[in-house]
Amino acid sequence: MTLLLVVLGGIQFHWIDHMAESEVERAKTRLNHTARLIASAFDRELTGLFVGFMNNPDPLDAYLKWRDETLAPDIISDVYLISVDGTLQHMDRESGRFSETVWPETLTGLMPRQNHQRMRHRPFMDEIPALMVPRHRAGPPQGVLILVLDKLKLETQLMNALVVSYLNTGDGDDYPWRFSLVDRPVPTRPADAQAPIMGLRRFPEFSRGHDHSDQEWYPSQGVWALELWHPRGPIEQVIAIWHRGMLLHLLGIMAVLAVALTMTLLAAFKARKLAQQQLAFTAGISHELMTPIAAIGSAAQNMTDGLVSDGAQVKEYGAMILNEQKRLYELVDEVLSLARLQTEAVQLQAEWVSARELVEQVVAAYQHAIQQAQATVDLETESGMQIYVDPAKFKHVLSNLLQNALKYGGTVVKIAGSREGNQAVVRVQDNGPGLPQDRRLFQPFWRGPNAIQSQVPGSGLGLHLARQMVEAHGGTIQGENKGGACFTIRLPQPEGA
C-alpha cells in the first residue's frame, strides 16, 4: 500500500506539472481571444461614432443621438470643422452652431492637410487623438469634421466598461484587470494579451443602406494596441500559484491517505491483538472457572459417595467448598464489572469514611487467604484519617491490590494512608518479585510473563478494573518497584476536608 501511494503521488505530480504548462497556453489563448473581442467592441463604438457623423446632415443631431446610445458619452472633448476654404470652425455642442476660430496648438499639425481628400486614408489622427469625418455627401456644412477625443476618458469610461463586461464574470472572484492603450508597433512588453485597436471597420450594422465607395475610411488594423494584464500578476505567476496550491492540496490528500492507511493498519493490528487477548482471556477464564467448579464437584461427589463421614472432614470439605465458591464469585464479579464499565459510566455513592476502618474490613475479608500465604499485613494510616470515596468500590480496589500481593509471593504487605495537601494517598506495597516494566500493566486481559510461566491463577482484569474505579473518583493509580510491587493511589478530596 505504501508503494502504491508513492506511485500514485508521482503520477499525480507529473499530471499536475503537465496541466500547469497546458493551462498557461490555454489561458493565454483565451485571454488573447477576449482581447480581440474587446478591441472589436471598442472599434464598433468608434465606427458607430464615425458613421453617425458622416451620414447625418445635422452634426448636433448626430452628436445627441450618439450620446444617448454610447457607453461613454464623455469621450468627445471638442468638435471642429475644416471647411472647404481651409478655415477652422468650432461647433457649440449646445446649439450646434459653427463659428470660425483660431487653430489650437493641438490641431496645427492638420493645417497642411486642409484638403480633406488628402486625409481620406487616415481618418484617425492618433497624435491628437481625433476622428476625421468627411462631410462631402451629408450636406452643409461641407468639409471635414474633427472629433477631438479624450484619451483618458477612452480608457476610464469606454475601455473600462468593456473590460468589466468581458472579463469580470460576476462569480465573486472579480479583480480589476489592468489594461493600457499604446501606439503600434508595440515593443516587446510583458503583457498577458495584446490586440490591435482603434481601427474603423465595416461592421454589418453600419454597412446596410450605404454604398462601399469609401473603403479607404475603413483600415483593416487599428493604430493603437490594447494590452491586458491579469489582476493577480503575469499569467505564468498565477498558474504557478495555482500549481503550488494543487501540489499542496495533493500533498494534503496523500497525507490524509497515509494517515488513514496507518490508522487502518494500527486498528487492524490492535483488533488482532485484542482478539488474541480475548482468546487468551477466554481460555484463561475457562480454566479459572473450571478449577473451582471441579473442586466443588469433587468435594460434593466424595460427600455423596460417603467417603467423608468424620465431622472434622465434613468441616474441612465445607470450608473448601466455601472458599472455592468465593473464588468463583469474585471471578464472575470481575467479568461482570468489566462488562458494566464498557457499557456505562461508573456510578459513585461517595461518603466520608474512616480510612483505617475501610482497610481493616478488606484485610478481615481476606484473612483466610493471608493465612494460607503465610503473610502478614501491616496497617499504617494516619490517626483519624477520613477519605471521601464510594466504600464498596474503593474496597474492591484495595481487594484487587491485596490479592495481587498475596498471589505473587508477597509475605509482607504494607497498606499505608496519609494526606498530602488536598489529596488522600493510599499505598499498597509488598516484598514480592515486583512488577514487569511494561506500559500494558493496566490494560484488560494483559498478564505479565512471570504470572503466565508460574501459572498463577488470574484473568488479567484486576488492575484494569482498579484503575477504572480510581479514575471514576477523579484520582490516579501508579505501579512501581520499591523492593517489591508498590501501588500508589491519589484521590482528590473536597475543599475544607
N, C-alpha and C positions, 0 to 999 in steps of 0.2 A: 504493500500500500504506500509506503514512504517513497519507493522508487516511482510508483505511478504518479504521485503528487509532484515529484521533481520533473518528470517528463511532461506532465500536463502544464506545469508552470512555465517550462521552457517554450512549449508550443504557444502558450498564451502571450508570453513576452515577444516572441517573433511576430505573432499576428498583430499585436498592438503596434510594434515598430512599423510594420508594413502599412497598417491602417493610418498611422500618423503621416507617413510620406504621401499616401494616396489622398488623404484628406486635405493636405496643403494644396495639392494640384486642383482638387475639386473645388475647394474654397476660392482659390484664385480665379478659376474659370467662371464660377457662379458670380463672383464679385465683378469681374470684367463685363460679363453679360448685363448685370444690373447697372453698371456704369454707362453702358451703351444705351440702355433703356432710359436712364435719367437724362443723358445727353439728348436723346431723341425728343423727350418730353420738353426739355428746355428749348430746343430748336423749334419745336412746334409752337411754343408760346411766342417766340420772336418772329417766326414766319407768319403767324396769325396777325401780329402787330404790323408787320411789313405789308402784307396783302391788304389788310383793312385800310391802311392809309393810302395805298396805291390805287385802290378801286373805288373808294368813297369820294364823291365830289366835294363833300364838306369835311375839311380836316377836323373841325371841332366835333362834329358828329362822330367821326371815326375815333377820335380820342375818348369821347364819353362812352361810346359802346365798348371800346376796349377796356376801359377802367371797370365797367360793370361785369365783365366776363373773366378778367385775368386773375391769376393767383397773387400777383404782385403789382398793385396799381401805382406804386411809387417809383418804379424803375426809370421812368422818363423824367429827366430833370429840366429839359427845355426843348422847345420846338422852333426851328428856323426854316426859312425858305431861301434858297439861292434862285432868284428869279432869272428869267431868260436873258435879262440885260446885265447880269452879273452882280446886282445889288443884293445885300443880305437883309432879310426881313425877319422880325421876331413875332411869334404868334402869342397873343394873350389867351391863356387857357381858360379864362372865364368867359370872354366874349367871342373868341375865335377870330378876332381882327388881327391883321398883319400890319406891322409898322416897320419902316426902314430903320436899321440900327447899324452901329459900327461893328466891324468884325472883332469878336472877342479873341483874346490870345489863344484860347484852346482850339479855335477854328481857323487860324491863319494859315495852317497847312493846306487848307482846301482852296485858298484863293486862286492858285494857278489852275485849278480844275473847275473853273466856273461853268464850263460847258458840261452839262450833265451827261452827254453822250460818252465823255471820257471816263465817267465814273460807273458806267453800267457793269463793268466787270469786277467792280469792288463795292458791293452795296454795304459792307460793314467796315467801318474805319476803327480798327482795334486800338489805335493810339489815342483816340479821344475818350471813350468809345462812343460810336454813333452809328445809326442806321441811315443810309442814303436812299430815300424813296422817290422814284421818278413820278412826275405828275403830268406827263405828256399826253395821257389819254383820259384822265379823270376830270378834266375841265379846269376852269380857273380856280385858284391861281396856278399858273404854269411854272415849271421849274423843277427843282429837286428839294424835297423836304429833308431836313436834317433832324432826326430824332436823337437828341443827346441822352445817353443812358448813364445812370448812376451805377458804377461797378459795385460799390459797397452794397447797394440795395439789390443788385442782381444776385449777390452772394447771400445776403442775410434774409431776403424775402423769397425770391423765386427759387434759388437753388436750395436753400434750407428747407423750404416746403416740399420740394421734390425728393430730397434725400430722406426726410422724415417719412414721406409717403411710401417710398420704395424699400427702405432699409429697416425702419422700425416696425416690427411685426406685431406689437401690442401684446406680447406673451409675458410681460413682466420682467424681461431681461434686456430692455432697451437702453442704449447708451448713445450719447451724441456723437455721431460719426463725424470724423474730421474730413474736410474737403477743401480744395482750392481751385481757382481758375487761373491758368498760366498760359503764357504765349507759346505757340508752337514755332519751330520744332521743340519738343520737350527734351531737356537734357536728362542724362541718367539720374533718376531720383528714386528714393526708396519707397515710392507709393505702392500700395497693395493693388490698385487698379487704375487704369487710365482709359480715357475715351475722348476722341475729337469732339469739340462742341463749338457753338456759335457759328453754325452754318445754316443758310436758308435752304430748305429742302422742298421738293414738290410733293407735299403731303396730299393725299387724295381729297381730303375735305376742303383744301384751298385751291384745288385744280379744277373742280367741277364748275362748268359755266364760263371758263376763261380759256383763251387761246394759249398756245405754248410758244409764242414767238419770243418770249423773254427768258429763254433758257439760261442766258448769262446771269440772270438775277439769282440763280439757284446753284451756288457752288456745291460740289459733292462732299466737301470736308469743311469742318469748322476751322476758324483761325485761332481758336483757343483750345486748351485741353483741360478736361476735368480730371482731377486727381482725388482718389479716395484712400483714406487710411482707416483701418479697423480701430474702434474706440479703445480697445484694450492694448493696442500696440501692433507691431507687424504681425501678419497672419502666421508666419513661421513661429513667432514667440507665443501667440495664442494657442496654436496647435501643440507647441511644446508643453505649455502649461496643462492643456488637456491630456497630453500624453503622460505627463508625470502624475496627473490625477488618476488616470486609468491604471497606471502602474501601481500607485498606492492602493487603489481600490482592489486591484488583483492581489497585491500582497496581503491586504486585509482578508480577502476571501480565502487565500491559501493558508493564512494564519488560522482563520476560523476552522477551515477544514482540518488543518494539522491538530489544532486543539481538540476538535470533535473526534478525530481519529484516536488521539491519545486518550481522551476521556473514555471512548468506547472500549479501547484495549484495556484501560485500567478497570473499567466497570466489569468487563468480561473476566479479567484476572481476579478481581475481588469476588465476583459471583462464583467463579470456580473455587476460589479459596473458601468462600462461605459454604459452598456446597460440600467441600471436603470436611470443613469443620462440623457441619451439620451431620454428615455421615459418621464422623468420629464421635459426635455427641450422641447420635442415635445408638451407635454400638456401645459407647460408654454408659449411657443411661440405661440401656437394656441390661447390661451387666450389673449395674448398680441396683436396678430393680429386682433382678433375678436373685441376687445374693441374699437380701433379707427375706424375699418370698420363699426361697429354697430353705433357709434356716428355719423360718416359721413352719413351713410344711413338714420338714423333717422332725422338728420337735413335736408337732401335733400328731404325726404318724406314730412316733415312738410312744406317746402317751395313749393313743388309741389302741395300739397293739399290746398294751400292758407292760411295756418294757420299763416303765417308770412307775414305781409304786411307793417308794420311800418318800416321806414328807419333805426331806431335805432336797431330794432330787426334783420333786414337783416344784418346789420353790425356786430351785435353780433354773429349771426349764421355763417357768413363768417369767422370771427376770429376763431371761434371754429373749423370749418372745416379745416382752415389753420393749426391750432395747431395740430389737430389730424393727418393731412397729414404729418407734420414734425415728429411727434412721429412715425408714420408708416414707414416713410423713414429711420429714424435713426435705427429702429429695423431691417429692411431689410438690411441696410448697415452693421450692426454688423454681421448678419448671413453670408453675402457675404464676409466680411473681414475675418471671421474665415475660410471660405472655401478656400480663397486665401492663407492664412497663412499655411494651411495644405498641399497645393499642390505646393507652390513655395516660394522662398525666398523673403523677403521684399526688394523692390527696393526703394532706397532713392535718393532724389534730394535735397541734403543739400545745404544751403547757409547761409550767415551771416544775421541775422535779429535782430531787437530790441526786447529784452525780454518783455519790458513793452507793446509795441505795440501789440505783439502776444497775451499777456494775455488780453489786453483790447478788442481785436477782439472777443475772446472767451466769455468774460463777456457780450459784447454787443449782441452776438447771443443768449444768454440765459437770456436776460433782462426780458422778459415776465415771464419765469419760476421763476426768482428771486423775482419778484413782487408777483407772486401767493404764493410763500413760505414765503412771508413777511420777507425775509432775506436781509442781507447786505454783500457786498463783499469788503474787504479791499485789496488794492494792495500795496505791499512793495517790490519794486525791486530797485536795485542799479541804480543810475543815469547813463544813457548812456550804460547800460549793454547790450552787444551783445552776442548772442549764435549761434552756428553753428549747425543747425538742418534742417530737412525737414519740412517746415512750415505747410503743410497740415496734415502730420501725427502727428506732435507734438501738433497741435491744437486738433486733435482727442483724444490724451492722456489727455490733460487738460480738454476737454469737458466731458470725462467719469468721471474724478475725481470730477468736479464741479457738474455734475448731481447726483452722489452718495451723495455728501454733502447735496444737496437740497432735495433729495428723502428721506433720512434717518433722517430728523429732525434737520439739522443744520440751525440755524438762523443767525449765524455769520461765514462767510467763509473768511479765510485769505490766499492769494496767495503771496508768497514771493520768490524773486530770489536773488542770491548772487554768488560770485566767491570764491572758496576755492582751492587755488593752481591752477592746470591746469584743474579743474573741474567746470562746471556750476551746481549749486544746486538750484532746484525749489521745494518748499514745498507747499502743499495744505492741510490746516488744518481747521476743523470745531469744533463746540461746541455741536455736537450731542451725541448720546449714545455710540459712539466708535465702535471699530472693534471686531468681535469674535476672540478669541485666538485659531486659527485653521490654521495649515500649508497649508490647501487646499484653502486659501484665493484667490490665483491667478489661481486656476485650472478652466478649462472651465466647464460651466453648474452648478458650485457649488454656492449655495446661503446660507447665514447664517440662523440659526434657527429663529432669530428675524424678518428677512425680510420675511420668509415664513409665520410665525404666523401673522405678521402685514399685510400680503397680499400686500406688496409694489410691484408695477409692475417692472418687470425686467427679463432678460434672463440668467443672470449668466455669461455673456460673456464680459462685460465691462472691468473688471480688468485684465482678461486674455489677451484681445487684447491690453490693455495699456502696460502690461509687455512685450509682444512680440515686440511692436513698440519701446519701450525704449531700449530693448536689441538689436534691429536692429541698433540703434545708438551707440552701444557699451557701453551703460550705465546700471544702476541698478535702481530698484524701490523697496522701502520697506514701509510696513504699520505698524503703531504702535499707541498706545493710549496715547494722551497728552491732557487730558481734552476734549477729543473727538477724532475723527479719524484724523490721520496725515500721509500723504503720502510724502515720500522724494524721489526725482528723482535726480540722479547724472549722469551727462553727461561729458565724456572726451572731451576736446577742443583741436584743433590743436595747435602745437607748435608756440609760438610767438603771440598767440591771446591776 
